[in-house]
Amino acid sequence: MLKVCLDTSAFTVNAALYRDGQLLAQEQADASSSVSLAVPRVIEALLTPLGSSVRDIAQWDLGIGPGSFTGTRVGIAFAKGVALISGARLRGVNSGFGFLPAALRAAPDLNRLAVIHDGRRDEVILNVLELQEGSWRVAAPAEVIKTLDLPKFASDENGFRFISTMPAASFAALPPELLSRILFVAGPEAAGLDLDPQPALEADALGLEAALEPIYVRPAVFVAPIVSRDI
């Protein structure tokens, strides 16, 4: 069985290809200019060496954020479109799992990881995962906090670390001790989505839309349309 893990929550498209549970290959591409163009190119790069097509993929593990809301929706839409034809199973995974491989390489004793995303306006999005009975789980819903409030979440518990795609300069006002516990990376690794133990859903299963809804931590805000004038 072929499975693809796909995450488009950062400014990169990250994908990993599995056959019967074995990781075969990983691909990454810059998506700062166009996620919609980068996704099919990355998937094609994974499948071409096998002589396979998207119809052969039996399961998609999809990063649903938090992160880039638009980018995440593009990745989900692509896989859903393919699954409508192929009947593949789909699974929505918190994109924080994509940061686990790098974090575990840096700290093998890790048991709690806080992924930090840029929330703009001197705020960050905090997405916390923790090890529970041998499996990694989402500890709590992602939330927006002030960057200067990060020390409140810096538990002294052994194995607790932070990871972020933001530049180190964004945290210059934080205590040096906390800064030393942040691992800076370019983006998530799609293979990390495989660490989520939750089951996949059939392409036409009841509740599929909710399971693949992107994680959006800020409430929707209505913006009144601009009234145009005839000149």
KOLVEX-888161 format. One line per field, with one value per atom (N, C-alpha, C): atom name; x, y, z; residue in three letters; residue number from 0. Coordinates in steps of 0.05 Angstrom, whole numbers. Layout:
// residues N
rogu	[CA, ...]
X	[X, ...]
Y	[Y, ...]
Z	[Z, ...]
vexfi	[ALA, ...]
filo	[NUM, ...]
END
This chain:
// residues 231
rogu	[N, CA, C, N, CA, C, N, CA, C, N, CA, C, N, CA, C, N, CA, C, N, CA, C, N, CA, C, N, CA, C, N, CA, C, N, CA, C, N, CA, C, N, CA, C, N, CA, C, N, CA, C, N, CA, C, N, CA, C, N, CA, C, N, CA, C, N, CA, C, N, CA, C, N, CA, C, N, CA, C, N, CA, C, N, CA, C, N, CA, C, N, CA, C, N, CA, C, N, CA, C, N, CA, C, N, CA, C, N, CA, C, N, CA, C, N, CA, C, N, CA, C, N, CA, C, N, CA, C, N, CA, C, N, CA, C, N, CA, C, N, CA, C, N, CA, C, N, CA, C, N, CA, C, N, CA, C, N, CA, C, N, CA, C, N, CA, C, N, CA, C, N, CA, C, N, CA, C, N, CA, C, N, CA, C, N, CA, C, N, CA, C, N, CA, C, N, CA, C, N, CA, C, N, CA, C, N, CA, C, N, CA, C, N, CA, C, N, CA, C, N, CA, C, N, CA, C, N, CA, C, N, CA, C, N, CA, C, N, CA, C, N, CA, C, N, CA, C, N, CA, C, N, CA, C, N, CA, C, N, CA, C, N, CA, C, N, CA, C, N, CA, C, N, CA, C, N, CA, C, N, CA, C, N, CA, C, N, CA, C, N, CA, C, N, CA, C, N, CA, C, N, CA, C, N, CA, C, N, CA, C, N, CA, C, N, CA, C, N, CA, C, N, CA, C, N, CA, C, N, CA, C, N, CA, C, N, CA, C, N, CA, C, N, CA, C, N, CA, C, N, CA, C, N, CA, C, N, CA, C, N, CA, C, N, CA, C, N, CA, C, N, CA, C, N, CA, C, N, CA, C, N, CA, C, N, CA, C, N, CA, C, N, CA, C, N, CA, C, N, CA, C, N, CA, C, N, CA, C, N, CA, C, N, CA, C, N, CA, C, N, CA, C, N, CA, C, N, CA, C, N, CA, C, N, CA, C, N, CA, C, N, CA, C, N, CA, C, N, CA, C, N, CA, C, N, CA, C, N, CA, C, N, CA, C, N, CA, C, N, CA, C, N, CA, C, N, CA, C, N, CA, C, N, CA, C, N, CA, C, N, CA, C, N, CA, C, N, CA, C, N, CA, C, N, CA, C, N, CA, C, N, CA, C, N, CA, C, N, CA, C, N, CA, C, N, CA, C, N, CA, C, N, CA, C, N, CA, C, N, CA, C, N, CA, C, N, CA, C, N, CA, C, N, CA, C, N, CA, C, N, CA, C, N, CA, C, N, CA, C, N, CA, C, N, CA, C, N, CA, C, N, CA, C, N, CA, C, N, CA, C, N, CA, C, N, CA, C, N, CA, C, N, CA, C, N, CA, C, N, CA, C, N, CA, C, N, CA, C, N, CA, C, N, CA, C, N, CA, C, N, CA, C, N, CA, C, N, CA, C, N, CA, C, N, CA, C, N, CA, C, N, CA, C, N, CA, C, N, CA, C, N, CA, C, N, CA, C, N, CA, C, N, CA, C, N, CA, C, N, CA, C, N, CA, C, N, CA, C, N, CA, C, N, CA, C, N, CA, C, N, CA, C, N, CA, C, N, CA, C, N, CA, C, N, CA, C, N, CA, C, N, CA, C, N, CA, C, N, CA, C, N, CA, C, N, CA, C, N, CA, C, N, CA, C, N, CA, C, N, CA, C, N, CA, C, N, CA, C, N, CA, C, N, CA, C, N, CA, C, N, CA, C, N, CA, C, N, CA, C, N, CA, C, N, CA, C, N, CA, C, N, CA, C, N, CA, C, N, CA, C, N, CA, C, N, CA, C]
X	[17, 0, 17, 12, 26, 11, 27, 15, 33, 20, 35, 28, 48, 44, 50, 32, 35, 29, 47, 43, 49, 31, 35, 29, 34, 27, 48, 73, 94, 98, 120, 126, 140, 137, 148, 126, 129, 112, 129, 120, 135, 119, 131, 117, 135, 124, 138, 122, 136, 123, 129, 108, 111, 100, 112, 101, 100, 75, 71, 86, 84, 95, 125, 138, 166, 170, 185, 191, 209, 199, 214, 230, 217, 229, 215, 229, 218, 225, 208, 213, 204, 218, 210, 214, 197, 200, 191, 203, 195, 167, 150, 123, 116, 136, 130, 117, 121, 108, 82, 80, 55, 54, 37, 33, 20, 0, -15, 2, 23, 41, 62, 70, 91, 80, 55, 45, 46, 35, 36, 64, 82, 110, 123, 119, 131, 120, 94, 82, 92, 94, 105, 134, 150, 178, 179, 160, 160, 152, 132, 120, 134, 146, 158, 179, 197, 217, 204, 180, 166, 149, 146, 128, 99, 93, 66, 53, 26, 11, -5, -18, -33, -56, -66, -87, -78, -52, -41, -38, -42, -39, -65, -61, -84, -92, -73, -79, -62, -75, -62, -63, -40, -39, -34, -52, -51, -47, -27, -24, -46, -60, -83, -77, -51, -44, -40, -36, -36, -12, -14, 6, -7, 3, -8, -36, -56, -84, -89, -79, -83, -67, -42, -25, -37, -47, -58, -82, -99, -124, -117, -95, -87, -80, -63, -55, -78, -97, -120, -138, -142, -159, -147, -121, -108, -113, -108, -111, -141, -159, -187, -197, -186, -194, -185, -160, -150, -166, -172, -186, -215, -227, -254, -253, -230, -227, -217, -197, -183, -196, -212, -224, -204, -182, -162, -173, -161, -168, -153, -165, -154, -151, -131, -127, -117, -131, -122, -104, -80, -61, -52, -51, -40, -12, -6, 20, 43, 37, 59, 74, 61, 75, 98, 96, 118, 143, 141, 165, 179, 165, 176, 203, 206, 231, 256, 255, 278, 282, 260, 262, 273, 265, 274, 304, 312, 341, 358, 347, 362, 360, 338, 333, 319, 334, 322, 304, 309, 294, 268, 262, 238, 212, 196, 170, 148, 156, 137, 149, 134, 144, 124, 134, 117, 126, 109, 115, 106, 124, 118, 115, 92, 88, 84, 90, 87, 58, 49, 21, 18, 40, 40, 32, 34, 27, 39, 65, 79, 66, 54, 42, 52, 49, 57, 34, 33, 14, 29, 19, 32, 16, 30, 19, 35, 23, 38, 31, 52, 49, 63, 53, 66, 65, 84, 85, 67, 48, 29, 27, 36, 35, 48, 70, 85, 77, 57, 48, 47, 53, 52, 23, 15, -13, -12, -33, -37, -45, -29, -34, -59, -63, -85, -89, -112, -117, -96, -87, -68, -80, -63, -73, -54, -64, -48, -41, -15, -6, 14, 19, 39, 67, 84, 111, 125, 121, 134, 123, 100, 88, 99, 117, 128, 141, 156, 168, 148, 123, 103, 98, 104, 100, 126, 148, 174, 177, 164, 165, 194, 202, 228, 228, 206, 204, 224, 238, 258, 246, 259, 249, 230, 225, 207, 223, 216, 231, 212, 222, 208, 221, 205, 216, 200, 214, 201, 214, 198, 209, 215, 208, 213, 243, 252, 280, 286, 310, 318, 314, 317, 315, 287, 267, 240, 237, 256, 254, 276, 287, 310, 304, 278, 271, 267, 268, 264, 290, 287, 311, 329, 356, 374, 370, 362, 357, 335, 314, 292, 299, 314, 323, 339, 355, 373, 357, 331, 315, 297, 301, 285, 302, 292, 306, 294, 312, 303, 306, 284, 285, 272, 277, 266, 236, 227, 199, 195, 171, 165, 174, 175, 181, 156, 147, 122, 122, 145, 146, 137, 138, 129, 99, 84, 55, 48, 66, 62, 62, 72, 73, 46, 27, 0, -14, -24, -36, -65, -78, -107, -112, -135, -140, -148, -146, -154, -184, -195, -224, -227, -249, -254, -261, -256, -259, -288, -308, -335, -348, -331, -341, -355, -375, -390, -371, -371, -354, -327, -322, -296, -289, -308, -303, -293, -305, -296, -268, -262, -236, -214, -220, -199, -201, -216, -219, -192, -180, -155, -158, -137, -137, -132, -151, -149, -154, -133, -135, -147, -149, -161, -191, -209, -237, -240, -259, -265, -274, -265, -272, -285, -309, -323, -311, -304, -294, -313, -325, -345, -332, -346, -335, -333, -314, -311, -332, -347, -368, -355, -356, -344, -362, -351, -367, -363, -384, -381, -369, -350, -337, -344]
Y	[-24, 0, 25, 44, 69, 90, 105, 127, 151, 174, 200, 217, 227, 248, 274, 293, 319, 342, 361, 384, 409, 428, 454, 477, 473, 493, 515, 510, 529, 541, 555, 566, 546, 520, 499, 477, 461, 438, 414, 399, 376, 350, 330, 305, 281, 260, 235, 212, 192, 169, 144, 129, 103, 81, 57, 33, 12, 4, -16, -9, 17, 27, 34, 30, 36, 62, 80, 106, 102, 110, 107, 132, 155, 180, 204, 226, 252, 273, 292, 315, 340, 362, 389, 409, 429, 450, 476, 498, 524, 531, 542, 548, 577, 593, 621, 636, 627, 640, 628, 601, 587, 559, 555, 529, 510, 520, 504, 492, 506, 495, 476, 481, 465, 437, 435, 410, 388, 391, 369, 362, 382, 377, 359, 365, 349, 320, 317, 290, 275, 288, 275, 266, 282, 275, 250, 246, 222, 197, 200, 177, 168, 187, 180, 158, 158, 136, 108, 107, 81, 74, 92, 88, 88, 102, 103, 130, 131, 156, 161, 184, 191, 172, 158, 139, 115, 110, 87, 93, 118, 125, 117, 99, 88, 105, 122, 138, 164, 186, 212, 220, 227, 239, 269, 286, 314, 332, 349, 369, 390, 395, 413, 438, 444, 467, 462, 483, 512, 519, 541, 551, 568, 567, 582, 572, 588, 580, 574, 592, 587, 563, 561, 539, 512, 511, 487, 478, 497, 491, 480, 490, 481, 451, 444, 416, 398, 406, 390, 386, 409, 408, 389, 390, 373, 344, 336, 307, 299, 316, 310, 306, 322, 319, 293, 285, 259, 236, 238, 217, 213, 233, 230, 211, 210, 192, 165, 165, 140, 125, 139, 126, 123, 137, 135, 144, 134, 143, 169, 185, 211, 213, 228, 232, 260, 275, 302, 300, 312, 310, 338, 344, 369, 372, 394, 398, 399, 401, 400, 374, 352, 327, 328, 346, 348, 360, 372, 383, 363, 341, 321, 308, 300, 288, 304, 330, 347, 351, 354, 358, 333, 310, 285, 280, 288, 285, 303, 327, 346, 338, 326, 320, 293, 270, 244, 239, 254, 250, 267, 279, 297, 283, 296, 286, 307, 332, 353, 374, 381, 400, 422, 446, 469, 481, 479, 490, 519, 537, 566, 576, 587, 600, 630, 645, 674, 681, 695, 703, 733, 746, 774, 791, 817, 836, 829, 821, 814, 790, 773, 749, 724, 701, 676, 656, 636, 614, 590, 581, 560, 534, 513, 487, 466, 454, 437, 407, 391, 362, 349, 326, 312, 282, 268, 239, 227, 211, 199, 169, 153, 124, 114, 125, 116, 128, 145, 157, 188, 202, 231, 240, 259, 270, 300, 313, 342, 347, 363, 367, 385, 405, 424, 439, 450, 466, 488, 493, 514, 541, 559, 584, 607, 631, 655, 668, 674, 687, 709, 727, 748, 735, 744, 732, 735, 757, 761, 743, 729, 711, 683, 678, 651, 640, 656, 645, 631, 639, 627, 597, 591, 563, 547, 559, 546, 530, 507, 490, 479, 475, 464, 433, 422, 393, 383, 362, 350, 342, 348, 339, 358, 382, 401, 421, 423, 441, 457, 478, 494, 490, 494, 493, 514, 526, 548, 552, 562, 570, 600, 613, 642, 648, 671, 678, 683, 677, 681, 709, 728, 756, 763, 747, 751, 747, 734, 727, 741, 763, 777, 787, 793, 804, 783, 758, 736, 730, 718, 711, 691, 694, 677, 647, 641, 613, 601, 616, 607, 605, 625, 626, 601, 592, 569, 543, 543, 519, 518, 538, 539, 528, 508, 497, 511, 523, 537, 520, 516, 499, 513, 503, 516, 509, 487, 479, 451, 441, 414, 393, 368, 345, 328, 323, 309, 281, 268, 242, 242, 265, 266, 262, 267, 263, 234, 216, 187, 180, 198, 192, 195, 207, 210, 184, 173, 146, 145, 168, 167, 154, 140, 126, 144, 133, 148, 145, 162, 160, 153, 140, 135, 161, 163, 188, 198, 181, 190, 186, 184, 178, 203, 197, 218, 233, 259, 275, 280, 273, 277, 306, 323, 352, 363, 356, 366, 357, 332, 320, 333, 345, 357, 388, 399, 428, 439, 459, 470, 482, 480, 492, 522, 537, 566, 577, 589, 596, 623, 640, 666, 665, 677, 678, 694, 685, 700, 728, 747, 775, 785, 796, 807, 833, 836, 861, 870, 894, 904, 910, 902, 907, 937, 944, 972, 978, 999, 1007, 1023, 1013, 1026, 1049, 1068, 1090, 1091, 1096, 1099, 1126, 1125, 1151, 1158]
Z	[0, 0, 0, -18, -19, -2, 14, 30, 26, 24, 23, 47, 60, 81, 68, 71, 57, 76, 78, 95, 80, 79, 66, 85, 110, 130, 133, 122, 123, 95, 91, 65, 47, 53, 37, 34, 13, 10, 18, 37, 47, 43, 31, 26, 31, 40, 45, 34, 22, 9, 25, 31, 46, 29, 32, 21, 44, 50, 71, 97, 104, 129, 128, 106, 103, 88, 99, 86, 62, 38, 14, 6, 8, -1, 11, 12, 21, 0, -3, -21, -8, -15, -4, -26, -28, -48, -36, -45, -36, -47, -30, -39, -34, -30, -24, -47, -71, -94, -102, -101, -108, -97, -77, -65, -85, -99, -118, -140, -148, -168, -156, -132, -119, -111, -102, -92, -113, -137, -157, -166, -166, -174, -153, -128, -106, -107, -110, -111, -135, -158, -182, -178, -164, -159, -141, -123, -107, -122, -139, -152, -178, -192, -218, -217, -197, -196, -192, -182, -178, -202, -221, -243, -234, -213, -201, -207, -202, -205, -180, -179, -155, -150, -171, -168, -151, -150, -135, -105, -97, -68, -54, -34, -19, 5, 14, 38, 37, 45, 48, 77, 89, 115, 110, 118, 111, 136, 135, 156, 154, 176, 176, 192, 198, 213, 242, 258, 250, 232, 220, 201, 180, 156, 134, 128, 132, 127, 98, 80, 52, 42, 50, 42, 50, 75, 86, 69, 63, 47, 19, 8, -19, -18, 2, 4, 9, 26, 32, 7, -7, -31, -52, -55, -75, -69, -44, -37, -38, -29, -30, -59, -77, -105, -117, -110, -119, -107, -81, -67, -78, -88, -100, -124, -137, -160, -152, -134, -127, -104, -88, -64, -41, -42, -21, 6, 27, 54, 60, 77, 84, 115, 123, 152, 157, 173, 180, 205, 203, 225, 233, 259, 268, 258, 244, 232, 251, 277, 297, 296, 288, 286, 266, 246, 227, 239, 262, 275, 294, 299, 318, 309, 284, 276, 283, 275, 281, 311, 326, 355, 369, 360, 372, 365, 342, 336, 354, 360, 377, 406, 415, 443, 445, 445, 445, 470, 492, 516, 517, 494, 492, 500, 516, 523, 520, 514, 510, 491, 470, 450, 445, 446, 439, 413, 392, 366, 366, 358, 359, 330, 324, 297, 301, 280, 280, 280, 301, 303, 296, 288, 281, 306, 303, 324, 351, 351, 376, 390, 374, 385, 371, 384, 372, 376, 358, 360, 373, 395, 410, 406, 397, 390, 405, 426, 444, 440, 437, 435, 459, 468, 490, 486, 498, 497, 519, 511, 529, 524, 543, 542, 516, 509, 486, 459, 458, 433, 436, 415, 416, 411, 426, 425, 426, 416, 419, 448, 462, 490, 495, 478, 482, 455, 451, 427, 424, 399, 394, 403, 413, 423, 416, 416, 410, 437, 440, 465, 457, 475, 471, 471, 454, 453, 480, 494, 520, 542, 536, 556, 553, 534, 530, 555, 571, 595, 614, 613, 631, 623, 598, 588, 589, 598, 598, 624, 625, 648, 652, 676, 682, 679, 671, 667, 647, 654, 637, 610, 588, 562, 549, 560, 547, 531, 505, 487, 470, 457, 438, 410, 389, 362, 345, 326, 311, 284, 265, 239, 238, 260, 261, 264, 255, 260, 289, 298, 326, 335, 317, 324, 335, 328, 337, 367, 379, 408, 423, 412, 425, 453, 458, 484, 506, 498, 517, 533, 557, 572, 557, 559, 545, 550, 575, 582, 565, 561, 545, 516, 506, 478, 472, 491, 486, 484, 491, 490, 465, 447, 422, 400, 386, 362, 338, 322, 298, 273, 258, 234, 211, 187, 163, 160, 170, 167, 177, 176, 185, 166, 175, 158, 156, 131, 127, 140, 142, 154, 183, 196, 224, 227, 205, 207, 211, 204, 208, 238, 255, 284, 298, 284, 296, 295, 318, 319, 310, 305, 299, 272, 269, 244, 221, 197, 173, 168, 151, 144, 115, 108, 80, 66, 41, 26, 27, 30, 31, 59, 79, 106, 118, 135, 148, 167, 166, 184, 172, 147, 135, 133, 126, 124, 150, 172, 198, 205, 198, 204, 189, 166, 149, 150, 168, 171, 181, 167, 176, 204, 220, 247, 244, 253, 252, 280, 292, 320, 326, 306, 310, 301, 315, 307, 281, 266, 241, 247, 231, 234, 208, 211, 188, 180, 154, 143, 122, 127, 108, 81, 60, 33, 27, 11, 2, -19, -15, -34, -56, -80, -103, -113, -126, -137, -167, -181, -210, -216, -233, -241, -270]
vexfi	[MET, MET, MET, LEU, LEU, LEU, LYS, LYS, LYS, VAL, VAL, VAL, CYS, CYS, CYS, LEU, LEU, LEU, ASP, ASP, ASP, THR, THR, THR, SER, SER, SER, ALA, ALA, ALA, PHE, PHE, PHE, THR, THR, THR, VAL, VAL, VAL, ASN, ASN, ASN, ALA, ALA, ALA, ALA, ALA, ALA, LEU, LEU, LEU, TYR, TYR, TYR, ARG, ARG, ARG, ASP, ASP, ASP, GLY, GLY, GLY, GLN, GLN, GLN, LEU, LEU, LEU, LEU, LEU, LEU, ALA, ALA, ALA, GLN, GLN, GLN, GLU, GLU, GLU, GLN, GLN, GLN, ALA, ALA, ALA, ASP, ASP, ASP, ALA, ALA, ALA, SER, SER, SER, SER, SER, SER, SER, SER, SER, VAL, VAL, VAL, SER, SER, SER, LEU, LEU, LEU, ALA, ALA, ALA, VAL, VAL, VAL, PRO, PRO, PRO, ARG, ARG, ARG, VAL, VAL, VAL, ILE, ILE, ILE, GLU, GLU, GLU, ALA, ALA, ALA, LEU, LEU, LEU, LEU, LEU, LEU, THR, THR, THR, PRO, PRO, PRO, LEU, LEU, LEU, GLY, GLY, GLY, SER, SER, SER, SER, SER, SER, VAL, VAL, VAL, ARG, ARG, ARG, ASP, ASP, ASP, ILE, ILE, ILE, ALA, ALA, ALA, GLN, GLN, GLN, TRP, TRP, TRP, ASP, ASP, ASP, LEU, LEU, LEU, GLY, GLY, GLY, ILE, ILE, ILE, GLY, GLY, GLY, PRO, PRO, PRO, GLY, GLY, GLY, SER, SER, SER, PHE, PHE, PHE, THR, THR, THR, GLY, GLY, GLY, THR, THR, THR, ARG, ARG, ARG, VAL, VAL, VAL, GLY, GLY, GLY, ILE, ILE, ILE, ALA, ALA, ALA, PHE, PHE, PHE, ALA, ALA, ALA, LYS, LYS, LYS, GLY, GLY, GLY, VAL, VAL, VAL, ALA, ALA, ALA, LEU, LEU, LEU, ILE, ILE, ILE, SER, SER, SER, GLY, GLY, GLY, ALA, ALA, ALA, ARG, ARG, ARG, LEU, LEU, LEU, ARG, ARG, ARG, GLY, GLY, GLY, VAL, VAL, VAL, ASN, ASN, ASN, SER, SER, SER, GLY, GLY, GLY, PHE, PHE, PHE, GLY, GLY, GLY, PHE, PHE, PHE, LEU, LEU, LEU, PRO, PRO, PRO, ALA, ALA, ALA, ALA, ALA, ALA, LEU, LEU, LEU, ARG, ARG, ARG, ALA, ALA, ALA, ALA, ALA, ALA, PRO, PRO, PRO, ASP, ASP, ASP, LEU, LEU, LEU, ASN, ASN, ASN, ARG, ARG, ARG, LEU, LEU, LEU, ALA, ALA, ALA, VAL, VAL, VAL, ILE, ILE, ILE, HIS, HIS, HIS, ASP, ASP, ASP, GLY, GLY, GLY, ARG, ARG, ARG, ARG, ARG, ARG, ASP, ASP, ASP, GLU, GLU, GLU, VAL, VAL, VAL, ILE, ILE, ILE, LEU, LEU, LEU, ASN, ASN, ASN, VAL, VAL, VAL, LEU, LEU, LEU, GLU, GLU, GLU, LEU, LEU, LEU, GLN, GLN, GLN, GLU, GLU, GLU, GLY, GLY, GLY, SER, SER, SER, TRP, TRP, TRP, ARG, ARG, ARG, VAL, VAL, VAL, ALA, ALA, ALA, ALA, ALA, ALA, PRO, PRO, PRO, ALA, ALA, ALA, GLU, GLU, GLU, VAL, VAL, VAL, ILE, ILE, ILE, LYS, LYS, LYS, THR, THR, THR, LEU, LEU, LEU, ASP, ASP, ASP, LEU, LEU, LEU, PRO, PRO, PRO, LYS, LYS, LYS, PHE, PHE, PHE, ALA, ALA, ALA, SER, SER, SER, ASP, ASP, ASP, GLU, GLU, GLU, ASN, ASN, ASN, GLY, GLY, GLY, PHE, PHE, PHE, ARG, ARG, ARG, PHE, PHE, PHE, ILE, ILE, ILE, SER, SER, SER, THR, THR, THR, MET, MET, MET, PRO, PRO, PRO, ALA, ALA, ALA, ALA, ALA, ALA, SER, SER, SER, PHE, PHE, PHE, ALA, ALA, ALA, ALA, ALA, ALA, LEU, LEU, LEU, PRO, PRO, PRO, PRO, PRO, PRO, GLU, GLU, GLU, LEU, LEU, LEU, LEU, LEU, LEU, SER, SER, SER, ARG, ARG, ARG, ILE, ILE, ILE, LEU, LEU, LEU, PHE, PHE, PHE, VAL, VAL, VAL, ALA, ALA, ALA, GLY, GLY, GLY, PRO, PRO, PRO, GLU, GLU, GLU, ALA, ALA, ALA, ALA, ALA, ALA, GLY, GLY, GLY, LEU, LEU, LEU, ASP, ASP, ASP, LEU, LEU, LEU, ASP, ASP, ASP, PRO, PRO, PRO, GLN, GLN, GLN, PRO, PRO, PRO, ALA, ALA, ALA, LEU, LEU, LEU, GLU, GLU, GLU, ALA, ALA, ALA, ASP, ASP, ASP, ALA, ALA, ALA, LEU, LEU, LEU, GLY, GLY, GLY, LEU, LEU, LEU, GLU, GLU, GLU, ALA, ALA, ALA, ALA, ALA, ALA, LEU, LEU, LEU, GLU, GLU, GLU, PRO, PRO, PRO, ILE, ILE, ILE, TYR, TYR, TYR, VAL, VAL, VAL, ARG, ARG, ARG, PRO, PRO, PRO, ALA, ALA, ALA, VAL, VAL, VAL, PHE, PHE, PHE, VAL, VAL, VAL, ALA, ALA, ALA, PRO, PRO, PRO, ILE, ILE, ILE, VAL, VAL, VAL, SER, SER, SER, ARG, ARG, ARG, ASP, ASP, ASP, ILE, ILE, ILE]
filo	[0, 0, 0, 1, 1, 1, 2, 2, 2, 3, 3, 3, 4, 4, 4, 5, 5, 5, 6, 6, 6, 7, 7, 7, 8, 8, 8, 9, 9, 9, 10, 10, 10, 11, 11, 11, 12, 12, 12, 13, 13, 13, 14, 14, 14, 15, 15, 15, 16, 16, 16, 17, 17, 17, 18, 18, 18, 19, 19, 19, 20, 20, 20, 21, 21, 21, 22, 22, 22, 23, 23, 23, 24, 24, 24, 25, 25, 25, 26, 26, 26, 27, 27, 27, 28, 28, 28, 29, 29, 29, 30, 30, 30, 31, 31, 31, 32, 32, 32, 33, 33, 33, 34, 34, 34, 35, 35, 35, 36, 36, 36, 37, 37, 37, 38, 38, 38, 39, 39, 39, 40, 40, 40, 41, 41, 41, 42, 42, 42, 43, 43, 43, 44, 44, 44, 45, 45, 45, 46, 46, 46, 47, 47, 47, 48, 48, 48, 49, 49, 49, 50, 50, 50, 51, 51, 51, 52, 52, 52, 53, 53, 53, 54, 54, 54, 55, 55, 55, 56, 56, 56, 57, 57, 57, 58, 58, 58, 59, 59, 59, 60, 60, 60, 61, 61, 61, 62, 62, 62, 63, 63, 63, 64, 64, 64, 65, 65, 65, 66, 66, 66, 67, 67, 67, 68, 68, 68, 69, 69, 69, 70, 70, 70, 71, 71, 71, 72, 72, 72, 73, 73, 73, 74, 74, 74, 75, 75, 75, 76, 76, 76, 77, 77, 77, 78, 78, 78, 79, 79, 79, 80, 80, 80, 81, 81, 81, 82, 82, 82, 83, 83, 83, 84, 84, 84, 85, 85, 85, 86, 86, 86, 87, 87, 87, 88, 88, 88, 89, 89, 89, 90, 90, 90, 91, 91, 91, 92, 92, 92, 93, 93, 93, 94, 94, 94, 95, 95, 95, 96, 96, 96, 97, 97, 97, 98, 98, 98, 99, 99, 99, 100, 100, 100, 101, 101, 101, 102, 102, 102, 103, 103, 103, 104, 104, 104, 105, 105, 105, 106, 106, 106, 107, 107, 107, 108, 108, 108, 109, 109, 109, 110, 110, 110, 111, 111, 111, 112, 112, 112, 113, 113, 113, 114, 114, 114, 115, 115, 115, 116, 116, 116, 117, 117, 117, 118, 118, 118, 119, 119, 119, 120, 120, 120, 121, 121, 121, 122, 122, 122, 123, 123, 123, 124, 124, 124, 125, 125, 125, 126, 126, 126, 127, 127, 127, 128, 128, 128, 129, 129, 129, 130, 130, 130, 131, 131, 131, 132, 132, 132, 133, 133, 133, 134, 134, 134, 135, 135, 135, 136, 136, 136, 137, 137, 137, 138, 138, 138, 139, 139, 139, 140, 140, 140, 141, 141, 141, 142, 142, 142, 143, 143, 143, 144, 144, 144, 145, 145, 145, 146, 146, 146, 147, 147, 147, 148, 148, 148, 149, 149, 149, 150, 150, 150, 151, 151, 151, 152, 152, 152, 153, 153, 153, 154, 154, 154, 155, 155, 155, 156, 156, 156, 157, 157, 157, 158, 158, 158, 159, 159, 159, 160, 160, 160, 161, 161, 161, 162, 162, 162, 163, 163, 163, 164, 164, 164, 165, 165, 165, 166, 166, 166, 167, 167, 167, 168, 168, 168, 169, 169, 169, 170, 170, 170, 171, 171, 171, 172, 172, 172, 173, 173, 173, 174, 174, 174, 175, 175, 175, 176, 176, 176, 177, 177, 177, 178, 178, 178, 179, 179, 179, 180, 180, 180, 181, 181, 181, 182, 182, 182, 183, 183, 183, 184, 184, 184, 185, 185, 185, 186, 186, 186, 187, 187, 187, 188, 188, 188, 189, 189, 189, 190, 190, 190, 191, 191, 191, 192, 192, 192, 193, 193, 193, 194, 194, 194, 195, 195, 195, 196, 196, 196, 197, 197, 197, 198, 198, 198, 199, 199, 199, 200, 200, 200, 201, 201, 201, 202, 202, 202, 203, 203, 203, 204, 204, 204, 205, 205, 205, 206, 206, 206, 207, 207, 207, 208, 208, 208, 209, 209, 209, 210, 210, 210, 211, 211, 211, 212, 212, 212, 213, 213, 213, 214, 214, 214, 215, 215, 215, 216, 216, 216, 217, 217, 217, 218, 218, 218, 219, 219, 219, 220, 220, 220, 221, 221, 221, 222, 222, 222, 223, 223, 223, 224, 224, 224, 225, 225, 225, 226, 226, 226, 227, 227, 227, 228, 228, 228, 229, 229, 229, 230, 230, 230]
END
